[in-house]
């Protein structure tokens, strides 16, 4: 595919914005489709279509203008992605999105590949929840939607169950593990099957929201290698194209457990923009647009601090050192727990 490409992107948040910026550096055109009238990506893309994700007329208009399509988050109607994919290629493919949209499908897919996760159970009713006390203490999560801790309920015992839970939704109950660390691994798989894999990132969460990531992760070589092998295995079995991120849990006995996957660039690898020769975003754009493979190379160890809610107001007043890189997502309204920016610090 030549560089005379128009890339269509669903979603206009911080990840979509960085995809637009990466594409622009490569001389590619971008059209962003979003249901957010204030989406920051509109400040950088060539065209912005503000519309409901189910609007057939606007989807057709979008499809006719682009050469290839991708997305920055998973909460897009699968029907919309399937509709576009019949006319223009969508990467990652619709099956990747289908699996990523449902926690049951995610866990089942990984387990069927022989990848171990925490114990879990598909929960369809209050009665079923009360029968599975063997998974307490645990966390009850909605099977669909939900991110950054939303739609999640910690349950330590039978007495803590909320009898008013809405079971018009389906849930997954996951048993808590004896947690030592959380890591993630990002990989970019190109259309020819070549994979550029990043080293594991060590992550810390607060209230289900990523707070901090660092490279290198403080893990042994066995976990380093195993986490990368699992990530490659998932990429290949999904026939994945683009950047994928797998989140893992590590127990105090050094057992590596699959947690979840993101079929898009991920918050925990933002630092790759400064710490690597090619960021996860650049790799994603190159892969989905059929450009030549480039393997990632680390330039510096790094750490990334997420800036949440009203914290952004203080960060906007600060001055930074040469090894510090402040990113303001330019979202219109700070909200409690909302990702408003981040700070990357190079350590070498």
N, C-alpha and C positions, 0 to 999 in steps of 0.2 A: 504494500500500500504506500502511495506517495505521501508527501507531507501536505498536500493540498486536501486536507481533511477537515470536516466539521464534526466535532465531537458533541453529542448530546448528553447532558448530565441531569439526572433527576435529583433534586434537592439543592438547597441554596445556603446551607449552614457553613460552619468553618471547614469541614472536610471538602465540601463541594467547591468552596472558595479557593482552597489550595489546589484542587484539581484544575480549576480554571487557570490559576496563575502558572501552574506547571505546563499546561498545554500552550499557553501564550508564549512562554519562553522557547517552546519548540516550533513556534510559528504556526500553530494550529488555531482554528476558529472554534468557538464554543457557544452553544445555545443551552441555557439552563431552564428547566421546567420545574416550577415550584408552586406550592399552595400557600407560601408565605410571602405576603406583599412586601415585607421588610427584609427579606433574605439578603444577607450581605454579599452573596455571590453576584448579585445584579450590578454591583459597582465595578466589576472586572470582566464580565463576560461580553461577548459580542451581541447577544440578544437574550432577552429574559421573557419567558412566557409565564405569567402569573395565572394559575388555573387550578381547579380541582383535578386531582389525579385520575378521576373517572370521566372527565370531559372528552368524549369521543372526537368532537370537532377539533379541539386544540391538540389532542394527541396525534390526530392525522396531520395537522399543520406542522407539528414538531417533527414527526417521522419523515415527512417529505423534505425537510430542510437539512437533515443530518445524514452523515455517512455511517456512523456507528454510535451506540448508546451505552452508557454506564450509569451507576447510581451511587450516591454517597451514604445511604442508609437503607435499612431493610423494610421499613414500614410503607412500602409502595404496593398498591394492589397487584397481585400476581397476574390477574387478567390483563392489566394494562401492559405489563412487561411482555406477556405472551403475544399480545396484539402487535406490538412493535417488532418483536423478534421474527414474526412471519414475513416482514418486509425488509427490515434492517437488523443487522446483528446486534444483540445485546450481550455484553460481557460485564460481569460473570453471567453465565447462562441461566435461564429461568429456573432450572432445577436447583441450582445453588441457592437462589433466593427462596424457593419453596421450602427447602430444608432449614435455612437460617431464620425463617419467619416463625418456626415452631420448635419449642424446646424439646418436645417429645421426639420429633423427627431428627433433631440434632443429636440427641443422646443415642437414639437407636442407630443412626448412621455410623457414629463413632464405635459403638459397641459391636456392631456387625463386622467392623473391620478389625476386631480384636483389641480395640483401644479401651483401656479401663477408665471408668468414671466413678464418681461416688454412687452409692446405692440410690435408686430413685423409683418412683411409682407414678403412673398416670392416674390422677384423681378426678373423678367426674361428679362426686356428690359428697355431702357432709358426712353421710354414713360411711362412705368409703374412706374418708380422711380419718375418722375416728377408729377405724379398724386397723390402720397402719401405724400404730404407736411404736412399732419396731424401728421406724425411721425418725423418731424423735430422739434428741432435739434435731430439728431440721428447718428447712425454709420452704414454704409453699409459694410457688411462682405461677403467674398466669402463663399459659402455654404460648400465647401470642401477644404481640405488642410488648410494652414494658421494657424500660432500659434505665440505666443509672439508678437502680434500686426501686423503680416504680413497679407496682403490681406484685410486691414481695412481702411475705408475712413470716416472721420468725416464730416458730412454735417449739417450746421446750417440753411441754407436757400436755396431756389431754385437757387439763383445766384451762389452758390458755387458748383453746380453739374458739374463734369467734363464730357463734351460731348464726350470725347474719351474713356470712360470706356469700357472695353472689355466684351461685353455681350455674348461671346461664353461660358462664365462662368455664373453660376447662383449665386444670392446673397440673403442675408437676410438683411432687413432693421430693425434695432432695435431702438426704441425711447429711448432717454436718460432719466434717472430717476433722481430724486432729491436725489443724492447719499450722504449717511452719512458714510457708512462703507462697506467693502468687507470682507466676511468670507468664509471659506471652512470647510467641514467636510469629513474626511476619515473614511472608514469602511472596514473591512476585513470579507468577508463571506466565510465560509468553505463549503465543499461538502455536509455536513449533514444539512446545513441551519443555523448553529449557526453563529452569527454575533458579532464580536469584533469592537466596535465603538469608535473612538477617540473624544475627546472634540473639539469644534470648534476652528479654528485658525483664527486670525485676520490678514488680508493681505493688503499690499500697493503695488500698481503698478505704474510704470512710463513708458509711451509710450507703454502700452500694455504688459509690461514685469514685472513679479513679482520681487519686490525689497526687500521686508521685510515681515516676518511672525512672529507672536508671539502667544504663549499659556501661560495664558488664553486670550481669546478674551474679549474685554471690551463690553459685551452685557448682557442683563438681562436674567433671568432664562427661561422666555417664549420663547425667540429667541433661546437660548441654546437647549431647549427641542424640539422645533419645527423643527429646522434644522437637528437634529439627527433623528427625526421621518421620515422626508422626505427622508433622505439618506437611512434609512432602507427600506422604501417603494419602492424606486427605485431599491435597491439591490434585493429585493424579487420578484419584477415584471420582472426583467431581468433574473431571476434564475442565478444570478451573482455568480461567484467563483473567489476569489482573492481580491485585494485591489482596491477599487473604491474611487474617490474623487468628491464631488459636490461643485461647487462654487456658492455662493449666494451674492446678493446685498441687502443692507439694506438702506431703504429710511429715510429721516429725520422725517417721521411720524412713524418710526419703523416697516415698512412693509417689510416682508421677501420675496425676489423674487429669483426664480431659475435663474441662469445664464448659466452654462454649466457643463458638466461632463467629467471626464477622466477615462477611463476603464483601469487603471494601477496605480501604485504608483505615487504620485504627488509632485511637487517641494515644495509646502507649508507645507509638513510634513517630510521634510528632518531631522528636529530637533528630530524626534522620534527615530532616531538612538542613540542619547545620552540621551534623556529626558524620555524614556519609557523602560519598561522591555522587550518589544518586538516591534521592529520597524515595520513600514508599509511594508518594504521590506521582513523582516523575516515572517511576517504574510502572505504576498502574496505567498511566496514560500511554506510555510506550507499548505496553502489552496489549491493551484493548484496541489500540489504533494500528497494530501490526507493524510497529517500527522495530528496528534492530535491537537484539538482546544486549543489555549492559549489566554486568554483574556488580552488585553493590560492594563497596569497600569502605570500611570504617576509617575515618580521618581522626576522630577523637572520641574518647570515652565521654559520656554525657549524662546529665540528669534533666528531667522535665518536671515542672511544678504546675499543676492546673490552678487556674485562678477562677474562683467560683463567686457567683452573685455580686454583691456590692464591694467585694475585695478589689474589683477592677478599678474602682474610683481612686484608690490609693496608688495602685500600680501606674496609673496614667500620669501621676505626679512625679514618679521616681526617675532617677537617672541610673544608667546601667553601665557596667564594666564592659571591656572589649570582648570578653568571653561569655557575656550574657546577652540573650536575644529575647526580647519581649514581643509577644504577638497578641494584639488586640483584635478579637473576632468582629468587632464593630457591630455587635448586636444592639438593637435599639433600646432594649429595656433589661436592666439587671434584675434577676430573680433569684431567690434563695436556692442554692444548689445548681443553678444554671452555669454551664461552662461558658465563661466570658472571654477567656484568653489563656495563655500559658507563658511560662518563662523557661527557656532552655539554657542550660549552663554547660559549656564545654569544659572538660576537666583536664585536658592535656595542653 
